[in-house]
């Protein structure tokens, strides 16, 4: 049985890689079915949802190999869902499987082109490999898709500050991150902003 796009299994995306989110609650998978779905299909998707939730739990607990194995299996069963590939890429990246992670992120974007979290993760992957301009492009794309995406502003600020030596733009994105981030995440950025302000406007 095939469903319309609106009735596909909806997969939630979790950010646990280099984003300071490890202590946050684990997002849950959401199951959406058409009204006439039979019981067998309902059971199949319920089972998939439980497996996906378990994969997110493993990611949040940094059990990356377990998460990768679950998500690899789900990708074979549900190859159309971008969220599976996005999270698979995170698991692979944390396991040092960077080429596989790149392929998974690309697969996610092929299924959902307007996926800012994936562009943010691709930016992190590019930065780790010294591809700073590619990282900049990826972060900017994430922000273009979601101007209020705090982590993308933070990561772009770090890229400008530490790697591209563009202190002016780094300050812009640090300030934007401070405006958008949850209160508990603002303390370190406050120090970075003070430091950059002093470096860009030294007292004479």
N, C-alpha and C positions, 0 to 999 in steps of 0.2 A: 504494500500500500504506500502511495506517495502522498506527501502533504505539500501545501503551499509554503512559501518562504516563511510566512508568519507563524506556521505551525511546526516549524523545525524544533528539534531539541535545542534549547537555549543553553549555552555554556558560559559560565562566569569565568572571568580572567583574574588570576591572583598575581600580585607583584611581590616577590619575596627576594629578588636579587638586587643587592646593593642599593636598596631604596629605604631601608630603615623600617620595614613593615613587618618584620618577623613576629612582633608581639601582638599584631592585630588579629581580630577574629577571622576564622577561615570562611571565605565566601562559600555559599552552597550552590550546587547545581540546580537549575530550574528546568522542570519538565513541562513542555507544552504539547498537548495532543489535540487532534481534531476530535469533535464530538462522537464520531462514528468509529473511533479506533477500537479494534477488537481486544479482548482480554490478553491474548498472547502478545500482541504488540505493546500493550500497556505494561506487561510484566518485563518485556525486553528493555523498554526504555527506563523503567524504574530501576532495573538492575544496572543499566549504564549510568544512571544518575548517582547511584550509590558508589559505583566504582570511581566516578569522577570526583565525588566528594572525598573519597579516600585518598585519591591522588593529590588533591589540594592539601589535605591534612599532612601527607608525607612531605610535600614541598615546604609547608610552613614549619615542619619539624626538622627540616634539612636532611630528610631521608631521600636524597635525590635519586639514587638508583632504584628504590622501590617506586617512586613517583614515575620515573622514566618507563619502567616496565609496564605499569598500569596504563599510562598514556599511550605507549606504543601499541598496546593491544586495542585500546579504544579507537586509535587512529585507523586501524585496519577495519574495525567494525563501522565506524562513522567517519569516513574520509571527507565529508563535506563541512565539518564543523571547525571553524577557525580557532576557537578557544582551546580545543584539544592540542592543536599544533603549537599555539602560543605558549602554553604551559609546558609542553614537551620540550620546546626550545630552552626554556628556563632551566629545566632539569638537566638537559644535555650541557648547557653552558656551565653549570655548577660542577659537572663531572669532567670538565675539560674537553668535552666533545664539541669543539667550536664549529667545525665544518658542518656537523650534523645539526647543531643549533641554528646556524645560518639557514640551512635548508628548511628547517621546521618553521622558522620565522617567515621565510619567503612563502612557504605553503600557506601559512595563516593569512598573509596579505593577499595571496591569490584568491582566497575565499572571502576575505573581508578587507577591502582596500582601505577603508577609513577606520583603521584600528590603531589609535595613537599609542597605546601601551606597547604594541609590538615595535613601532618605530623607536620608542624610547629604549627598549631592550636591544634593538639593533645598534643604536647609538653606543650603548655600553660595550657591546661586542666589538664594534669598530675601534673604540677608544682603547680597549685592552690590547689590540693588535697594532696600535700606532697609526691607525687610519683616521687622523683627526678631522680632516675635511669631510670625509664620509660620515663621521660621527656627528659633526655639526649639521650636515644636511638632514640626517635622521631625526635629531632632536628638534630641529626647526619644523620638520614635517609633523611631528607629534604635536607641537604647539600650534601649528596651523590648523590641525584637525580639532584640537581642544585648547584654546587659549588659556584656560584656567587649570591646566594640568601641572600641578605644583612640582612633581618630581622631574618632569622634563625641563622646567625652568631651572631647577637646582642643578641638574646634570649638565645643562648647557652652560650655566654659570661656572661650574667647576672646569669644564673644558676650556672656556675662555680664560679663566684665571690661571690654571696650572699648566696648560698645554699650548694654547695659542697666544698667550701673553697679551690678551686683549682685555685690559682691566676695566675699561669703560663699559663694554658690553657685559662683562662678568658682573659688575655692580648692578646693572639694570636687571639682570635675571635673578640675582640674589635677592634684591628688593622685592621683585615680583613673587618669588618663592615665599618670602616672609609674609607677604600679604595673603597668600593662598593656603599656606600650610596649616595643619592643626596646631593648636597652641603648644603642645608638648614637643613639637618638632622645630620650634622657632629659636630655641636658645643658642645652638651652635651657629646658626646663620647670622645671628645678631653680631657675634664676634667677627665673623668673616666680613660683614658689611662695614664695621668700624675699621677693620684692618685695611680693606680696599679703599675706603674713603680717605684714610690717612696716606695711603700710597699714591692715590691719584691726585690728592690735593695736599701736598706736604706743607707743613708750617714753615714759613720763611722768617 
